[in-house]
């Protein structure tokens, strides 16, 4: 099997919520995400509040949901790496902005403070949630019937043009409809402070 087919199968298995594929993704890409966060965590005061694992878990949870919903068209491992790096950077920026909005005095906040208490909890890891379908079920509950149909068609492997032919509208309009739904529900579930793309 070629590398391209192997990667396509890997992404398909992740979309299907296969536990081993989720665990493989976490094992292979978690160090990359954490390294990216540590490299870009320039404000050391913010670094006392956030751990690279916090951002990494948020990236992975968001990635699993959005991949299962068919938002991403990934053909090569390099695209996956670029996507995960971009998501990590965006989440880090979002956390920094959140702290600025709250106008926290970093000098009075110590590691393990209320931010970490909110971010770190006893919830299942992203791979456990993906495998157990818990997160996916919560996500699906927030979709309208039309949005569920979009997700279903993308899950069948249909390209955006084919989805538009079946449901009407344009491929770009249907892609944006799904992206907006994913942003809305991800925010509700606390997966995204802001859009990842």
Secondary structure, 3 states (H helix, E strand, C coil): CCHHHHHHHHHHHHHCCCHHHHHHHHHHHHHHHHHHHHHHCCCHHHHHHCCHHHHHHHHHHHHHHHHHCCCCCCCCHHHHHHHHHHHHHHHHHHHHHHHHHHCCCHHHCCCCCHHHHHHCCCCCCHHHHHHHCHHHHHHHHCCCHHHHHHHHHHHCCCCHHHHHHHHCCCHHHHHHHHHHHHHHHHHHHCCCCCCCC
